[in-house]
Amino acid sequence: DEMHTLVGAGKTDGAMDASNLLKPALARGELHCVGATTLDEYRKYIEKDAALARRFQPVFIDEPTVEDTISILRGLKEKYEQHHKVRISDSALVSAAALGNRYITDRFLPDKAIDLVDEAASRLRMQVDSKPEALDEIDRRIMQLKIEREALKVEKDEASKERLSRLEKELAGLEEESAALTAKWQAEKAKLGEAADLKKDLDAARNELAIAQRKGEFQRAGELAYGTIPELEKKLKEAEAHDGEKGSMVEETVTPDHVAHVVSRWTGIPVDKMLEGEREKLLRMEDEIAKRVVGQGEAVQAVSKAVRRARAGLQDPNRPIGSFMFLGPTGVGKTELTKALANFLFDDETAMVRLDMSEFMEKHSVARLIGAPPGYVGYEEGGVLTEAVRRRPYQVILFDEIEKAHPDVFNVLLQVLDDGRLTDGQGRTVDFRNTLIIMTSNLGAEYLVNLGENDDVDKVRDEVMAVVRASFRPEFLNRVDEVILFHRLRRQDMGLIVEIQLKRLEKLLADRKITLDLDETAINWLADKGYDPAYGARPLKRVMQKELQDPLAEKILLGEIRDGSTVVITAGSDRLNFRTRAGTAQAEETETEEAA
């Protein structure tokens, strides 16, 4: 193995290396040798020594197909079952070969499929031996609550006493649940232990039978073959009959779900079985995103459909999940929709690669995306885009203000949009098939800003697309799944945006337990003052900062608004009026009115 290490091994001044010592024996046929090495290392080391190379017959070993890999896994199955003391279903082997081939692109079959089966089996064995996750979570929670209880016993204030009584109730319920689950788990584990012992005895009996047959001890062989082994097999079948029962806390068979879970852990791609909660979440994806993005139903719907298609397994396996170009005026929610999407998929709006294309205006900046070519500074570092996707293959990629990039950047994106792959500066192929690509642009915004409710949308779309076609090449636009127009925000949308911004402000005030109570007049006043069709929602943000956040900050610092109080905000003619109401019902209301 690693035959290339023979070349140069042991070579010092005047001494011969290992390969030269072997050449005479190889030439005379006294030594029979099979070597294994990679193509790159063969070219780099062995081809340079022609005398060594011609003493071997090169045999090229190609990567096995998925079908060949399944056959290899079936041959290895028994060894892994004995090693991990679990059963491996045939469907798990098929799943390992198929999922490994589809989602793990930087390794080869059968190696990656064998590793998937090995890890899935070892994880299952660890689950059997260790405390079940459901029970462990309850016990950890009990430990946390006990620590918290000891800390609260010292406190004398009313809030702490109230929290302590709630905590005692929760603790009693959890301890009862823990005791019931522990008893159930121990009983199931005892059954599995019995099955493992029977397997061990059966394996030993089969080995003894083989030895007895070789030695010619036919009486002993007959006892084993027709007495001991059938009896053990019958007992084992009875013991294994309970495996996988509904409601069981431990299981002993590796299934496709276990393999899919390992793939998800390795790559971050959600290929494991969708839980009921996730299905419901995906079906009402538009409603979830609409909580953050207002007035852009067409865009939200297009993106939601692409994500649902991918999770249902109906997308083209050789293209990205979806590629969209968002066109519209400034401040209408193009980038906000991308953040909302990342937040929906990963519960973290920063979980995306955001590339501001104004940084890629020069021709040479393409190298920053895919990595510098050999001989240039930064060759070893890799590209901004390719490295991010190699580390995390399942994510949202945002190309912000795409029209500002150099035209050569679009040439790089052609194979990403079409084949879902890109070769970086070091010759590695990076897989983009599990990414969602979004490009934003302000092209044609002048037509969209003036778009009224009664205007012909198709006519405006044609005008915008004429501008887009003048800026981007046909082969680039032809590869984008959908060009989506973002409409200017209407006055009736502004009230919803005010409410979204207020929720964010309330989150900031939550630590102080300060709540805001704005009536309809205050919300309308802010919406009117912040409405500017040409600039979208950004002026509203500035108005809220000036008219609402600044006065609140001053009042908090002056002590007029105390922790735990409610701030009632109403609209005056040219200002917002603030009135504080204490948190308890007995407290007197204090009123303060101030120009914002």
C-alpha positions as CSV (number, residue, x, y, z in Angstrom):
1,D,0.0,0.0,0.0
2,E,1.2,3.6,-0.7
3,M,3.7,2.1,-3.1
4,H,5.1,5.5,-4.1
5,T,6.9,5.7,-0.7
6,L,9.4,3.1,-2.0
7,V,10.9,5.7,-4.3
8,G,13.5,7.6,-2.3
9,A,12.9,5.5,0.9
10,G,16.3,5.1,2.8
11,K,18.2,7.2,0.3
12,T,21.2,8.9,1.9
13,D,24.6,9.9,0.5
14,G,25.7,7.0,-1.7
15,A,23.1,4.6,-0.5
16,M,20.4,3.0,-2.6
17,D,16.7,3.6,-2.0
18,A,14.2,0.8,-1.5
19,S,12.9,0.8,-5.0
20,N,16.4,0.1,-6.5
21,L,16.9,-2.8,-4.1
22,L,13.6,-4.4,-5.3
23,K,14.3,-4.0,-9.1
24,P,16.6,-7.0,-9.6
25,A,14.2,-9.4,-7.7
26,L,11.3,-8.0,-9.7
27,A,13.1,-8.4,-13.0
28,R,14.1,-12.0,-12.3
29,G,10.5,-12.9,-11.2
30,E,11.7,-13.9,-7.7
31,L,9.5,-11.4,-6.0
32,H,5.7,-11.1,-6.7
33,C,4.5,-7.7,-5.8
34,V,1.1,-5.9,-6.0
35,G,1.4,-2.1,-5.3
36,A,-1.4,0.4,-4.7
37,T,-1.1,4.2,-5.1
38,T,-3.1,7.1,-6.5
39,L,-2.9,8.5,-10.0
40,D,-1.3,11.8,-8.8
41,E,1.4,10.0,-6.8
42,Y,2.0,7.5,-9.6
43,R,2.7,10.4,-12.0
44,K,4.7,12.4,-9.5
45,Y,7.0,9.6,-8.2
46,I,6.9,6.3,-10.1
47,E,6.7,7.5,-13.7
48,K,9.9,9.5,-13.1
49,D,11.6,6.2,-12.4
50,A,10.9,4.5,-15.8
51,A,12.8,1.3,-14.8
52,L,10.6,0.7,-11.8
53,A,7.4,1.7,-13.7
54,R,8.0,-0.9,-16.5
55,R,8.4,-3.7,-13.9
56,F,4.8,-3.3,-13.0
57,Q,1.6,-3.8,-15.1
58,P,-0.6,-0.7,-14.5
59,V,-4.2,-1.6,-13.6
60,F,-6.6,1.4,-13.4
61,I,-9.2,0.9,-10.7
62,D,-12.2,3.1,-11.3
63,E,-14.6,4.3,-8.6
64,P,-17.3,1.6,-8.1
65,T,-20.9,2.4,-9.2
66,V,-23.7,2.7,-6.7
67,E,-24.8,-0.9,-7.5
68,D,-21.2,-2.2,-7.0
69,T,-21.0,-0.4,-3.7
70,I,-24.3,-2.0,-2.5
71,S,-22.8,-5.4,-3.3
72,I,-19.6,-4.5,-1.4
73,L,-21.6,-3.3,1.6
74,R,-23.6,-6.6,1.6
75,G,-20.3,-8.5,1.9
76,L,-19.1,-6.4,4.8
77,K,-22.5,-6.3,6.6
78,E,-22.0,-9.3,8.8
79,K,-18.6,-8.1,10.1
80,Y,-20.0,-4.7,11.1
81,E,-23.0,-6.3,12.7
82,Q,-20.7,-8.5,14.9
83,H,-18.5,-5.5,15.7
84,H,-21.2,-3.1,16.7
85,K,-23.6,-5.8,18.1
86,V,-26.6,-4.3,16.1
87,R,-28.5,-5.5,13.0
88,I,-28.1,-3.6,9.8
89,S,-31.1,-3.6,7.4
90,D,-30.5,-4.1,3.7
91,S,-32.4,-0.9,3.0
92,A,-29.9,1.0,5.1
93,L,-27.0,-0.3,2.9
94,V,-28.9,0.9,-0.3
95,S,-29.5,4.2,1.4
96,A,-25.8,4.6,2.4
97,A,-24.7,4.0,-1.2
98,A,-27.3,6.3,-2.8
99,L,-27.1,9.2,-0.3
100,G,-23.3,9.0,-0.1
101,N,-23.1,9.3,-3.9
102,R,-25.6,12.2,-4.0
103,Y,-24.6,14.4,-1.1
104,I,-20.9,13.7,-0.2
105,T,-18.9,15.0,-3.1
106,D,-15.4,15.3,-1.8
107,R,-14.9,11.5,-1.2
108,F,-15.3,8.3,-3.2
109,L,-17.4,5.2,-3.1
110,P,-17.3,2.7,-1.5
111,D,-15.3,4.4,1.2
112,K,-17.9,7.1,2.1
113,A,-20.7,4.6,2.1
114,I,-18.9,2.2,4.4
115,D,-18.2,5.1,6.7
116,L,-21.9,6.1,6.7
117,V,-22.9,2.5,7.7
118,D,-20.1,2.3,10.3
119,E,-21.1,5.6,11.9
120,A,-24.8,4.9,11.8
121,A,-24.2,1.5,13.5
122,S,-21.9,2.9,16.1
123,R,-24.3,5.8,16.9
124,L,-27.1,3.2,17.4
125,R,-25.0,1.1,19.6
126,M,-24.1,4.1,21.7
127,Q,-27.8,5.0,22.0
128,V,-28.5,1.4,23.2
129,D,-25.7,1.5,25.8
130,S,-26.2,5.1,27.0
131,K,-29.2,6.8,28.5
132,P,-32.0,7.5,25.9
133,E,-32.0,11.1,24.7
134,A,-35.5,11.8,26.0
135,L,-34.6,10.6,29.5
136,D,-31.2,12.4,29.4
137,E,-32.9,15.7,28.6
138,I,-35.3,15.3,31.5
139,D,-32.5,14.4,33.9
140,R,-30.4,17.4,32.8
141,R,-33.4,19.6,33.2
142,I,-33.9,18.2,36.8
143,M,-30.2,19.0,37.6
144,Q,-30.6,22.6,36.3
145,L,-33.8,23.1,38.3
146,K,-32.2,21.7,41.5
147,I,-29.3,24.2,41.1
148,E,-31.7,27.0,40.5
149,R,-33.8,26.0,43.5
150,E,-30.8,26.2,45.8
151,A,-30.0,29.7,44.5
152,L,-33.6,30.9,44.9
153,K,-33.9,29.7,48.5
154,V,-31.5,32.5,49.5
155,E,-33.5,35.2,47.8
156,K,-36.2,37.1,49.8
157,D,-38.1,39.1,47.2
158,E,-41.6,38.2,46.0
159,A,-40.7,37.4,42.4
160,S,-38.1,34.8,43.6
161,K,-40.6,33.2,46.0
162,E,-43.1,32.9,43.2
163,R,-40.5,31.5,40.9
164,L,-39.5,28.9,43.6
165,S,-43.0,27.6,44.0
166,R,-43.4,27.2,40.2
167,L,-40.0,25.5,40.1
168,E,-41.0,23.0,42.8
169,K,-44.1,21.9,40.9
170,E,-42.1,21.5,37.6
171,L,-39.4,19.5,39.5
172,A,-41.9,17.1,41.0
173,G,-43.5,16.4,37.6
174,L,-40.2,15.8,35.9
175,E,-38.9,13.5,38.7
176,E,-42.0,11.3,38.3
177,E,-41.6,11.2,34.5
178,S,-37.9,10.3,34.9
179,A,-38.6,7.4,37.2
180,A,-41.1,5.9,34.8
181,L,-38.9,6.2,31.8
182,T,-35.8,4.8,33.7
183,A,-37.8,1.6,34.7
184,K,-39.0,1.1,31.1
185,W,-35.5,1.7,29.6
186,Q,-33.8,-0.8,32.0
187,A,-36.4,-3.5,31.2
188,E,-35.8,-3.1,27.4
189,K,-32.0,-3.0,27.8
190,A,-32.2,-6.3,29.7
191,K,-34.0,-7.9,26.8
192,L,-31.4,-6.6,24.3
193,G,-28.6,-7.9,26.5
194,E,-30.1,-11.3,26.4
195,A,-30.2,-11.2,22.6
196,A,-26.5,-10.1,22.4
197,D,-25.5,-13.0,24.6
198,L,-27.4,-15.5,22.4
199,K,-25.7,-14.0,19.3
200,K,-22.3,-14.5,20.9
201,D,-23.1,-18.1,21.9
202,L,-24.4,-18.8,18.4
203,D,-21.3,-17.4,16.8
204,A,-19.1,-19.5,19.1
205,A,-21.2,-22.7,18.3
206,R,-20.8,-22.1,14.5
207,N,-17.0,-21.7,14.9
208,E,-16.9,-24.9,17.0
209,L,-18.9,-26.7,14.3
210,A,-16.4,-25.7,11.6
211,I,-13.4,-26.8,13.8
212,A,-15.2,-30.2,14.6
213,Q,-15.8,-30.8,10.8
214,R,-12.2,-30.1,10.0
215,K,-10.9,-32.4,12.7
216,G,-13.4,-35.2,11.7
217,E,-15.2,-35.2,15.1
218,F,-18.5,-36.0,13.5
219,Q,-20.4,-36.9,16.7
220,R,-19.7,-33.4,18.2
221,A,-20.5,-31.8,14.8
222,G,-23.8,-33.6,14.7
223,E,-24.7,-32.4,18.2
224,L,-23.9,-28.8,17.2
225,A,-25.6,-28.8,13.8
226,Y,-28.8,-30.5,14.8
227,G,-29.1,-29.7,18.5
228,T,-27.2,-26.7,19.9
229,I,-27.3,-24.3,16.9
230,P,-31.1,-24.7,16.0
231,E,-32.0,-24.2,19.7
232,L,-29.9,-21.0,19.9
233,E,-31.4,-19.7,16.6
234,K,-34.9,-20.3,17.9
235,K,-34.2,-18.5,21.2
236,L,-32.6,-15.6,19.3
237,K,-35.6,-15.3,17.0
238,E,-37.9,-15.0,20.0
239,A,-35.6,-12.4,21.7
240,E,-35.4,-10.3,18.6
241,A,-39.2,-10.4,17.9
242,H,-39.6,-7.4,20.3
243,D,-37.1,-5.2,18.5
244,G,-38.7,-2.1,16.9
245,E,-42.0,-2.3,18.8
246,K,-44.0,0.9,18.8
247,G,-43.1,3.1,21.8
248,S,-39.8,1.2,22.4
249,M,-37.1,3.4,23.9
250,V,-34.2,1.4,22.4
251,E,-33.8,-0.1,18.9
252,E,-31.3,-2.5,17.5
253,T,-31.7,-2.3,13.8
254,V,-29.9,0.3,11.6
255,T,-32.5,1.8,9.2
256,P,-32.3,4.3,6.2
257,D,-33.3,7.0,8.7
258,H,-30.2,6.4,10.8
259,V,-28.0,6.7,7.7
260,A,-29.8,9.8,6.5
261,H,-29.3,11.4,9.9
262,V,-25.5,10.8,9.7
263,V,-25.5,12.4,6.2
264,S,-27.3,15.4,7.6
265,R,-24.8,15.7,10.5
266,W,-21.8,15.5,8.1
267,T,-23.1,18.0,5.4
268,G,-25.8,20.1,7.1
269,I,-28.2,19.1,4.3
270,P,-31.6,18.0,5.7
271,V,-32.0,14.7,4.0
272,D,-33.4,12.8,7.0
273,K,-37.1,12.1,7.3
274,M,-39.3,15.2,7.7
275,L,-41.0,15.4,11.1
276,E,-44.6,16.4,11.2
277,G,-43.8,19.8,12.6
278,E,-41.4,20.5,9.7
279,R,-44.0,19.5,7.2
280,E,-46.5,21.9,8.6
281,K,-43.8,24.6,8.8
282,L,-43.0,24.2,5.1
283,L,-46.7,24.2,4.1
284,R,-47.2,27.6,5.8
285,M,-43.8,29.0,4.7
286,E,-45.4,32.0,2.9
287,D,-47.2,33.1,6.1
288,E,-44.0,32.8,8.2
289,I,-41.9,34.9,5.8
290,A,-44.7,37.4,5.4
291,K,-44.3,38.2,9.1
292,R,-41.0,39.9,8.0
293,V,-41.5,40.8,4.3
294,V,-44.6,43.0,3.5
295,G,-46.3,43.5,0.1
296,Q,-44.2,41.1,-2.0
297,G,-46.4,38.0,-2.3
298,E,-45.1,36.9,-5.7
299,A,-41.5,36.8,-4.6
300,V,-42.3,35.0,-1.3
301,Q,-44.4,32.4,-3.2
302,A,-41.7,31.7,-5.8
303,V,-38.9,31.1,-3.2
304,S,-41.2,29.0,-1.0
305,K,-42.1,26.7,-3.9
306,A,-38.4,26.2,-4.6
307,V,-37.7,25.2,-1.0
308,R,-40.7,22.9,-0.8
309,R,-39.7,21.2,-4.1
310,A,-36.2,20.6,-2.7
311,R,-37.4,19.1,0.6
312,A,-39.9,16.9,-1.2
313,G,-37.0,15.5,-3.3
314,L,-38.5,16.7,-6.6
315,Q,-35.8,19.2,-7.7
316,D,-33.4,18.6,-10.6
317,P,-30.5,16.8,-8.8
318,N,-27.9,18.5,-11.0
319,R,-28.9,22.1,-10.4
320,P,-29.1,24.4,-7.4
321,I,-32.3,24.4,-5.3
322,G,-33.3,27.6,-7.1
323,S,-31.8,30.7,-8.6
324,F,-33.7,34.0,-8.5
325,M,-33.0,37.5,-9.6
326,F,-34.8,40.1,-7.5
327,L,-35.4,43.4,-9.2
328,G,-37.0,46.4,-7.6
329,P,-36.5,49.9,-6.1
330,T,-34.4,50.4,-3.0
331,G,-35.9,49.6,0.4
332,V,-38.7,47.3,-0.7
333,G,-37.4,44.1,1.0
334,K,-35.1,42.3,-1.5
335,T,-32.3,41.7,1.0
336,E,-34.8,41.3,3.9
337,L,-36.5,38.4,2.1
338,T,-33.1,36.6,1.8
339,K,-32.5,37.1,5.5
340,A,-36.0,35.9,6.3
341,L,-35.4,32.8,4.2
342,A,-32.1,32.0,6.0
343,N,-33.8,32.5,9.3
344,F,-36.7,30.2,8.2
345,L,-34.3,27.4,7.0
346,F,-31.6,27.6,9.7
347,D,-33.1,29.7,12.5
348,D,-30.3,32.2,12.0
349,E,-30.5,35.1,9.5
350,T,-26.7,35.3,9.3
351,A,-26.5,31.6,8.0
352,M,-25.9,32.7,4.4
353,V,-23.0,33.7,2.2
354,R,-23.5,37.4,1.4
355,L,-21.4,38.8,-1.4
356,D,-21.7,42.6,-2.0
357,M,-20.9,42.8,-5.7
358,S,-19.7,46.4,-5.4
359,E,-16.5,44.7,-4.1
360,F,-16.1,42.8,-7.3
361,M,-16.0,45.6,-9.9
362,E,-12.5,44.9,-11.2
363,K,-11.6,42.1,-13.6
364,H,-9.1,40.5,-11.2
365,S,-11.6,40.3,-8.4
366,V,-13.0,37.0,-9.9
367,A,-10.0,35.3,-8.3
368,R,-11.4,36.3,-4.9
369,L,-14.5,34.3,-5.6
370,I,-12.8,31.0,-6.6
371,G,-9.3,31.5,-5.3
372,A,-6.1,32.7,-6.9
373,P,-4.6,30.5,-9.7
374,P,-1.2,28.7,-9.1
375,G,1.7,31.1,-8.9
376,Y,-0.3,34.1,-7.6
377,V,-0.3,35.4,-4.1
378,G,-3.0,33.8,-1.9
379,Y,-3.1,30.5,-4.0
380,E,-3.4,28.3,-0.8
381,E,-6.2,30.4,0.7
382,G,-9.1,29.4,-1.5
383,G,-12.0,31.5,-2.7
384,V,-14.6,33.4,-0.7
385,L,-17.5,31.7,-2.4
386,T,-16.0,28.2,-3.0
387,E,-14.6,27.8,0.5
388,A,-17.9,28.9,2.2
389,V,-19.9,26.3,0.2
390,R,-17.3,23.5,0.6
391,R,-17.6,23.9,4.4
392,R,-21.4,24.2,4.4
393,P,-23.0,22.8,1.3
394,Y,-26.6,23.7,2.3
395,Q,-27.1,27.4,2.5
396,V,-28.5,30.6,0.9
397,I,-26.1,32.6,-1.3
398,L,-26.9,36.3,-1.8
399,F,-25.2,38.3,-4.6
400,D,-26.2,41.8,-3.6
401,E,-26.3,44.6,-6.2
402,I,-25.3,42.1,-8.9
403,E,-25.3,44.8,-11.7
404,K,-22.2,46.4,-10.1
405,A,-20.0,43.4,-10.6
406,H,-17.5,43.0,-13.5
407,P,-18.9,41.0,-16.4
408,D,-16.3,38.3,-15.9
409,V,-18.0,37.4,-12.6
410,F,-21.1,36.3,-14.5
411,N,-19.0,33.9,-16.6
412,V,-17.9,32.2,-13.4
413,L,-21.6,31.9,-12.3
414,L,-22.7,30.2,-15.6
415,Q,-21.7,26.7,-14.6
416,V,-23.0,27.2,-11.0
417,L,-26.5,28.1,-12.3
418,D,-26.6,25.4,-14.9
419,D,-24.7,22.3,-13.5
420,G,-24.5,23.3,-9.8
421,R,-20.8,23.0,-9.7
422,L,-17.7,25.2,-9.8
423,T,-14.0,24.4,-9.9
424,D,-11.9,26.5,-7.5
425,G,-8.3,27.8,-8.0
426,Q,-6.8,24.5,-6.8
427,G,-8.8,22.3,-9.2
428,R,-11.3,21.0,-6.6
429,T,-14.9,20.7,-7.8
430,V,-17.3,22.4,-5.3
431,D,-20.9,21.2,-5.2
432,F,-23.6,24.0,-5.4
433,R,-26.6,21.6,-5.9
434,N,-27.9,22.2,-2.3
435,T,-27.6,26.0,-2.4
436,L,-30.3,28.6,-3.0
437,I,-28.9,31.4,-5.1
438,I,-30.4,34.9,-4.9
439,M,-29.2,37.9,-6.9
440,T,-30.6,41.4,-6.1
441,S,-30.5,44.4,-8.5
442,N,-31.9,47.9,-8.8
443,L,-32.0,47.8,-12.6
444,G,-35.2,49.2,-14.0
445,A,-36.2,50.6,-10.6
446,E,-37.2,53.9,-12.2
447,Y,-40.1,52.0,-14.0
448,L,-41.1,50.2,-10.8
449,V,-41.1,53.3,-8.6
450,N,-43.8,54.9,-10.8
451,L,-45.9,51.7,-11.0
452,G,-49.4,52.6,-9.8
453,E,-52.1,50.1,-8.8
454,N,-54.0,50.6,-12.0
455,D,-50.9,50.5,-14.4
456,D,-50.3,47.6,-16.8
457,V,-47.9,45.3,-14.9
458,D,-46.9,43.3,-18.0
459,K,-45.9,46.5,-19.8
460,V,-43.8,47.6,-16.9
461,R,-42.2,44.1,-16.7
462,D,-41.3,44.4,-20.4
463,E,-39.7,47.8,-19.9
464,V,-37.7,46.5,-16.8
465,M,-36.6,43.3,-18.7
466,A,-35.4,45.5,-21.6
467,V,-33.0,47.2,-19.2
468,V,-31.9,43.9,-17.7
469,R,-31.2,42.4,-21.1
470,A,-29.1,45.4,-22.0
471,S,-26.9,44.8,-18.8
472,F,-26.7,40.9,-18.7
473,R,-25.8,38.5,-21.4
474,P,-28.5,36.1,-22.8
475,E,-26.7,33.0,-21.6
476,F,-26.6,34.3,-18.1
477,L,-30.3,35.3,-17.9
478,N,-31.3,32.1,-19.6
479,R,-29.9,30.1,-16.6
480,V,-31.7,32.0,-13.9
481,D,-34.9,30.2,-12.8
482,E,-37.0,33.2,-12.3
483,V,-36.7,37.0,-12.5
484,I,-39.0,38.5,-9.8
485,L,-40.2,42.1,-9.8
486,F,-40.5,43.7,-6.4
487,H,-43.3,46.3,-6.4
488,R,-42.9,49.7,-4.6
489,L,-44.5,49.7,-1.1
490,R,-48.0,51.1,-0.8
491,R,-49.3,53.3,2.0
492,Q,-51.4,50.4,3.4
493,D,-48.2,48.3,3.8
494,M,-46.5,50.8,6.0
495,G,-48.7,50.0,9.1
496,L,-47.6,46.4,9.0
497,I,-43.9,47.4,8.7
498,V,-44.3,49.7,11.7
499,E,-45.6,46.7,13.7
500,I,-42.7,44.6,12.6
501,Q,-40.2,47.3,13.6
502,L,-42.0,47.7,17.0
503,K,-41.6,44.0,17.7
504,R,-37.9,44.3,17.2
505,L,-37.8,47.3,19.5
506,E,-39.8,45.4,22.2
507,K,-37.2,42.6,22.0
508,L,-34.5,45.2,22.9
509,L,-36.7,46.4,25.8
510,A,-37.5,42.9,27.0
511,D,-34.5,42.8,29.4
512,R,-35.9,45.8,31.3
513,K,-39.4,44.3,31.1
514,I,-40.6,47.6,29.5
515,T,-43.6,47.1,27.2
516,L,-44.9,49.5,24.5
517,D,-48.6,50.2,23.9
518,L,-49.1,52.2,20.7
519,D,-52.6,53.0,19.7
520,E,-53.9,53.1,16.1
521,T,-53.3,56.9,15.7
522,A,-49.6,56.5,16.7
523,I,-49.0,53.7,14.2
524,N,-50.8,55.7,11.4
525,W,-48.8,58.8,12.3
526,L,-45.5,57.0,12.0
527,A,-46.6,55.3,8.8
528,D,-47.6,58.6,7.2
529,K,-44.4,60.4,8.3
530,G,-42.2,57.5,7.1
531,Y,-43.9,56.8,3.8
532,D,-41.9,57.7,0.7
533,P,-42.6,55.6,-2.4
534,A,-39.2,56.3,-4.0
535,Y,-37.2,55.0,-1.0
536,G,-39.3,52.1,0.4
537,A,-39.2,51.2,4.1
538,R,-35.8,52.8,5.0
539,P,-37.2,56.3,5.7
540,L,-39.7,54.7,8.1
541,K,-36.8,53.2,10.0
542,R,-35.2,56.6,10.3
543,V,-38.5,58.2,11.4
544,M,-39.0,55.6,14.1
545,Q,-35.4,56.1,15.3
546,K,-35.9,59.9,15.6
547,E,-39.5,60.1,16.8
548,L,-39.7,57.0,19.0
549,Q,-36.4,55.5,20.0
550,D,-34.6,58.8,20.8
551,P,-37.3,60.1,23.2
552,L,-37.5,56.6,24.8
553,A,-33.8,56.5,25.4
554,E,-33.8,60.0,27.0
555,K,-36.7,59.1,29.3
556,I,-35.1,55.8,30.4
557,L,-31.8,57.7,31.2
558,L,-33.8,60.4,33.1
559,G,-35.6,57.7,35.1
560,E,-39.0,58.7,33.9
561,I,-39.5,55.2,32.4
562,R,-38.7,52.6,35.0
563,D,-38.1,48.8,34.6
564,G,-41.3,46.8,34.4
565,S,-43.5,49.7,33.3
566,T,-45.7,50.1,30.3
567,V,-45.2,53.1,27.9
568,V,-48.5,54.3,26.3
569,I,-47.8,56.2,23.1
570,T,-50.4,58.3,21.3
571,A,-50.1,60.7,18.4
572,G,-50.3,64.5,18.7
573,S,-50.4,67.0,15.8
574,D,-46.7,67.1,15.2
575,R,-45.3,64.7,17.8
576,L,-45.8,61.5,19.7
577,N,-47.0,61.7,23.3
578,F,-45.6,59.3,25.9
579,R,-47.3,58.3,29.1
580,T,-45.9,55.7,31.5
581,R,-48.0,53.3,33.4
582,A,-46.4,51.3,36.3
583,G,-46.4,47.5,36.0
584,T,-48.6,46.9,39.1
585,A,-52.3,47.7,39.2
586,Q,-52.0,49.6,42.5
587,A,-49.4,52.0,41.3
588,E,-50.6,55.5,40.3
589,E,-50.3,56.5,36.7
590,T,-47.7,59.1,36.0
591,E,-48.1,61.1,32.9
592,T,-45.4,62.9,31.0
593,E,-45.9,64.5,27.6
594,E,-42.9,65.4,25.6
595,A,-42.2,66.5,22.0
596,A,-40.4,63.8,20.2
